[in-house]
Amino acid sequence: PLSSSIGTLRISNMNLVLLDHSNKSVWSTNLTRGNERSPVVAELLANGNFVMRDSNNNDASGFLWQSFDFPTDTLLPEMKLGYDLKTGLNRFLTAWRNSDDPSSGDYSYKLENRELPEFYLLKSGFQVHRSGPWNGVRFSGIPENQKLSYMVYNFTENSEEVAYTFRMTNNSFYSRLKVSSDGYLQRLTLIPISIAWNLFWSSPVDIRCDMFRVCGPYAYCDGNTSPLCNCIQGFDPWNLQQWDIGEPAGGCVRRTLLSCSDDGFTKMKKMKLPDTWLAIVDRSIGLKECEKRC
């Protein structure tokens, strides 16, 4: 919020306040503490979290405000990405405008809290890529490697929060997630023998096939075919002329009416699980009962 490189950060009236070159307040934590009058302190923790806390309480429960709740383009270990259901806070990433300008860019990465939550990459508010739902190990559309010895991922979904986080199990290694200004979610790592951050993976992996709804309903994208979009078994292009000129957004339609007694499921490999916008979730049943209901 500063219009120049001159500014002052101080504690005033139990709040963190940022002042510009003329000592005018341009930002504040704007907290109300009621009748509480114990002193507060601001502290930069070893994990990178900048906190304002009660001077008599070093525990996280004493944090009155923390920077980890307001990430910019980067997720550090122990930060959380997603919803705090107790406060309604949604923690999400926002890309820089460019590599030299840290003001908010066009891209953001945030959680959609549905029956089966998943993350979306958005450009100017429009969905352009999705993570796929959490499958118990990772998000099905993100190329995370769960076998890394120095890092552990976790996705929590309960009455208090729906959030993703990760932590390092080896303090000699460093890692961070970042949304780049050109629209990629990136995992960057720094190992002891390296002097620079290494790009471990980037998503979307294939900008031809990995974008949101690129082929439309009942279709899938295959980078080894021409055209890229293909109808799943038992379906035909909704508009063949559009399909032939590379405009497949209308997707595919069923050749014959669905028969609940004769039709079944076709197993498709190397696919991201479908969009969960209309998903119905019953966590009390198993796979067999779920298949029977479908």
N, C-alpha and C positions, 0 to 999 in steps of 0.2 A: 504493500500500500504506500510505500515511500516514493515520492516524486524525484528524489535525489539520493545520493549515496550517504547522506548525513542523517543519522537517527539515533535515538536513545531508547533503550529498553529498561524499564524500572518497575518496582513494585510500588503501587499507590492505592491506598484505600482497600487493601486486601486483594488487589488485582494486579496482573501483569499489564502494563500499559506501554505502547510503542508511541514515541513522540517524534515528530519530524524536525527539520532544521529550525523551525520557529517555535518549538516546544508545544505544538498543537497535537492533541491526541488523534492518531489515525487508526488505532486498533487497540482493543482491550479484551481480556478474557471475560469481562462483564458478568462476574459471578456475584451472587447474593448469598451471604452467609448468615443472615438473620442476626441473632444476638451474640454470635460467636466472635470473640475478640482476641483469641490467641494469635501470636505472630505467625506469619507465613514466610517461607523461603522458596527461592527458585534454585533448581539443581539440575545439572546435566549428568545423567546416570551413565554407567559404563556401557550399557547396551545402546546408547544414543538417544534415549528418551529424555526430553527436556520437560521437567515437571515443576509444578507449583504445589507445595504441600504444607500441611500443618507442621510447624517447627517441632512439635512434640511427638510426631508420628512418622517414622521412617518407612512404614509398611505401605504397600500399594493402596490399602484401604484409606490411607491418609492423603492420597493425591486429590487435590481440588481441581486440577487441570493437567493434562499431559499432551505433548505433541504427537504421541503415537495414535491419538484419536483423530488426528487431522493430517493424514499423509499427503504428500504432493505426488511426485511421479514414482516414488520408490517405497518398497516394502522391505524392511529390515527384519532379521530374526527377532522373534517374540512380538512383533507387531501383528495386529489382527486386521483382516480384510473381510468386511461383512457387517452384520447387524448386531448392535447391542439392544436386545429387545426390552430391557428395563428402562432405557433412556430414549429409545427410538433412533439412536444415532446410527447412520449408515456410513461406514468407513470405506472409501474407495480411492483409487488412484487417478490422477489427472496429469496428462503429459505436459511437458514444457512446450511453449510455442515453437521454439527451435533450440538448437544446442547452446546458443548464447543468451537466450531470453527465457527466464524461468516463469514468466507469466503464463496463465492457463492457455493450453493449446486446444486443438479440436478433439483430441482423443481422451477417453476415460475408460476405466475398467471397474465395473461394479457388479455386485451380487443382486440377482432378482430372487426375492424370497417367496418361492411358490411351494406347492406340495413337494416338489423335488427341486431344490435350489440349484442354480448354476450361475456362472459368471458370464458377463457379456462385455465385449469390446464395443464401444460406441464412438461414432464420429458425428460430432455436432448433435448428439442426442439420439442418433439413429443406430440401430444394432447392425454391426458389420461382421461379427464373429462371436461364437459362443464356446464355452469351455466344455460343454457336455456335463451331465450330472456326475456327482461324486459316486464312485462305484465301490467304495469301501477301502480303496487303496490310493486312488488318485482321481482327478477329473478326466473323464474318458477322452476328451479332445485336446488335452494338454500333454506334451511329450515329457512329463516329469519321469525320472528314473527312481523308483522306490528302493533300489538296491544300494544306494550310496551309503558308505559307512560313516560319513561325517555329517549327515543331515537327516532330519526326521520331519515329515509333513503331518499335519493334522487338520481335520475338518470337524467342527463341533456343531451339532444341531440339537438344541434343547429349549426349555422354556425361557432361558435367560439370554441366549445368543445363538446366532447362526453365522459362523465365521471360520475362515481359513487362516492358518498360521504355520510357521515352520521354525525350527530351532537347530542350532549347530551342536553336534555331539563331540566335535573335535575343535578346540579353540585355536588351532593353527590354521584352520580354513575359514574363509569368509564367503558369504553369498548374499545376494539381494535380487529381488524382482523389480523390474522397471517397465513402465510404459513409455516407449520412445515417441518422439515428436512426429515420426512418420507412421505410427500406428501398429507397433509390434509390442507384444508382451515378451520380455526377455529375462532369462535367468543368467546372471553374471556371477562368476566365481573368481576368487583370488586365492591361490595356493602359495605355500611358503617359498617355493623356488621362483615364483613369478613376481614381476614388478608392475604388472598392469592387469586390469580386469579382463577375464576371458569370457567370451560369449559361449555359454554352455548349451543353450537352446533358445529358439525364438518361435513365437506363434502369432499369427497363422503360419503353418509350415509351408503350405502350397496356396499362393494367393489366387490360383485359378479355381481350386476345388474347396478350399477351407473357409470360404466366405459364407455369410449367413444366407440361407435359402437360395443359393445360387441356381439350383435346378428346379425348384418348386416342389409341390406335393408329389409323393409316390415316385420320386426319381432320385438318382444318386449320381455323383460326379466321379469319373475315372480319368485320371490324367493320361492314361495309356490308350484311350479311345478317341475317335473323331466322329461326331462331336463329343465333347467332354461329358455331356449329360446323357444318362441312360434311364429308361423306364425299368422298374423292378418287374419281376416275372408276373405275367397276368395283366399288365397295364400297357397302354399305348399313349403316345403324345396327345395332349389335349388339343393343341393346334399344330398340325404337322408342318405347315408353311413356316410358322415362327420357329419351330424346332430346327428346321433345315437351314435357316439363316443365322442360327446361333442365338436365338431369343427364347430360351426354354423356361422362363419364369412361370408360365402357366402350368408347368408340370405335366403330370400324366393322369389318366383316368382309367378306371377298371373296364376291362373288355366285356365282362359279363357280370350280372348281379351277384353279390356276395351270397354264397350258400354256406350256412352255418354247419350243415351236415357233411358237405363234401370238401370245402376249402380248409386249408391248414396254414401253418407257418413255414416260411422259407428262411433258412439260415443264411445270413450274409456276413462275410468276414471283413475285417479291417474297416468297420463302419463306426462312426460316432453315434451314440444313442440318440434317438430323435429329440426334438425340442420338447421341453416339459411344460409348455404353456397350458395345455389342456390335460395334463396327466392326472390320473386319480391314483392316490397312494393309500394302500392298506398294509401297514407294517406288521399286522398280526398274522398274515398268511405267508406260505412259502411259494416256491416257483411253480410247483404242480398245480396248486389251487389257483394261482394267478393265471396260468395258461388255460385252465378250465374255464375261468370266468371270461377270458378274452374270446 
